[in-house]
């Protein structure tokens, strides 16, 4: 086989392999691809409940990439100088039967929020974590809204309220990616 034919065959094989890889990559990314932009460590400030806090969010794919975990740590210094720590851990998962992403948040205060994840008009803008249920506190509903800002960070707003009533914003966190 001539050198030109060998180069042509290699080029065709590489092109075919690249096309197969391109066709498989969206499938390989899976249903968590929409939230993959969150992966990493984010730090910033929180304000709410009449106090300010230092907040860390760590988003990470876990369990063979089938779930996205969020670990939150928020430290608030009280008027007396004593630190108060809030922690929670949440998991984004894919519900195949309903074709939806869910986020289940387990809070150190002893309750669990379940949200349905909805993307806003453009994935680049952020996400709405729409309330589904709260376990552990009767009649409570929580909603989280996450919006990316032009500087590469995000703002997360927590709203709370009674079922069937308008929700009220009670906490805002502004975070930047640090790793």
LINVEN-V568632 format. One record per pair of residues at least 24 apart in sequence whose C-alpha atoms are under 10 Angstrom apart, sorted by the first residue. I is the first residue (numbers start at 1). J is the second residue. If there is no record, write none. Layout:
<<I | J> <I | J>>
This chain:
<<29 | 65> <30 | 65> <30 | 66> <30 | 94> <31 | 66> <31 | 67> <31 | 93> <31 | 94> <31 | 95> <31 | 96> <31 | 99> <31 | 100> <31 | 101> <32 | 61> <32 | 65> <32 | 66> <32 | 67> <32 | 68> <32 | 92> <32 | 93> <32 | 94> <32 | 101> <34 | 101> <34 | 119> <34 | 123> <34 | 124> <34 | 126> <34 | 127> <35 | 59> <35 | 61> <35 | 68> <35 | 92> <35 | 101> <35 | 117> <35 | 119> <35 | 123> <35 | 126> <35 | 127> <36 | 60> <36 | 61> <36 | 68> <37 | 123> <37 | 124> <37 | 126> <38 | 68> <38 | 70> <38 | 126> <38 | 153> <38 | 154> <38 | 177> <39 | 68> <39 | 69> <39 | 70> <39 | 177> <39 | 179> <40 | 70> <40 | 177> <40 | 178> <40 | 179> <41 | 70> <41 | 71> <41 | 175> <41 | 176> <41 | 177> <41 | 178> <41 | 179> <42 | 72> <42 | 153> <42 | 154> <42 | 174> <42 | 175> <42 | 176> <42 | 177> <42 | 178> <42 | 179> <43 | 72> <43 | 73> <43 | 74> <43 | 153> <43 | 154> <43 | 173> <43 | 174> <43 | 175> <43 | 176> <43 | 177> <43 | 178> <43 | 179> <44 | 74> <44 | 153> <44 | 154> <44 | 155> <44 | 173> <44 | 174> <44 | 175> <44 | 176> <44 | 177> <44 | 178> <45 | 74> <45 | 75> <45 | 76> <45 | 155> <45 | 172> <45 | 173> <45 | 174> <45 | 175> <45 | 176> <46 | 74> <46 | 75> <46 | 76> <46 | 155> <46 | 156> <46 | 157> <46 | 171> <46 | 172> <46 | 173> <46 | 174> <46 | 175> <47 | 76> <47 | 157> <47 | 170> <47 | 171> <47 | 172> <47 | 173> <47 | 174> <48 | 157> <48 | 158> <48 | 169> <48 | 170> <48 | 171> <48 | 172> <48 | 173> <49 | 169> <49 | 170> <49 | 171> <49 | 172> <50 | 170> <50 | 171> <51 | 76> <51 | 77> <51 | 78> <51 | 79> <51 | 171> <52 | 76> <52 | 77> <52 | 78> <52 | 171> <52 | 172> <52 | 173> <53 | 77> <53 | 78> <53 | 83> <53 | 84> <53 | 85> <53 | 86> <53 | 173> <54 | 85> <54 | 173> <54 | 174> <54 | 175> <55 | 85> <55 | 86> <55 | 87> <55 | 173> <55 | 174> <55 | 175> <56 | 87> <56 | 173> <56 | 175> <56 | 176> <56 | 177> <56 | 178> <57 | 87> <57 | 88> <57 | 89> <57 | 175> <57 | 176> <57 | 177> <58 | 89> <58 | 177> <58 | 178> <58 | 179> <59 | 89> <59 | 90> <59 | 91> <59 | 92> <60 | 91> <61 | 91> <61 | 92> <62 | 91> <66 | 91> <66 | 92> <66 | 93> <66 | 94> <67 | 91> <67 | 92> <67 | 93> <67 | 94> <67 | 103> <68 | 92> <68 | 93> <68 | 94> <68 | 103> <69 | 93> <69 | 103> <69 | 104> <69 | 105> <70 | 103> <70 | 104> <70 | 105> <71 | 105> <71 | 106> <72 | 105> <72 | 107> <74 | 173> <88 | 112> <90 | 114> <92 | 116> <92 | 117> <93 | 117> <101 | 129> <102 | 129> <102 | 130> <102 | 131> <102 | 132> <103 | 129> <103 | 130> <103 | 131> <103 | 132> <104 | 132> <104 | 133> <104 | 134> <105 | 134> <106 | 134> <106 | 135> <109 | 136> <110 | 135> <110 | 136> <110 | 137> <111 | 135> <111 | 136> <111 | 137> <112 | 136> <112 | 137> <113 | 137> <113 | 140> <113 | 141> <113 | 142> <113 | 143> <114 | 141> <114 | 142> <114 | 143> <115 | 141> <115 | 142> <115 | 143> <115 | 144> <116 | 143> <117 | 144> <117 | 145> <118 | 145> <119 | 146> <120 | 145> <120 | 146> <120 | 147> <123 | 147> <123 | 148> <124 | 148> <124 | 149> <124 | 150> <125 | 149> <125 | 150> <125 | 154> <126 | 154> <126 | 155> <126 | 156> <127 | 156> <128 | 156> <128 | 157> <129 | 158> <131 | 159> <131 | 160> <131 | 163> <133 | 163> <134 | 163> <138 | 162> <138 | 163> <139 | 163> <139 | 164> <140 | 164> <140 | 165> <140 | 167> <141 | 165> <141 | 166> <141 | 167> <142 | 167> <142 | 168> <142 | 169> <143 | 167> <143 | 168> <143 | 169> <144 | 169> <144 | 171> <144 | 172> <145 | 172> <146 | 172> <146 | 173> <146 | 174> <147 | 174> <148 | 174> <148 | 175> <148 | 176> <149 | 174> <149 | 175> <149 | 176> <151 | 176> <152 | 176> <152 | 177> <153 | 177> <153 | 178>>
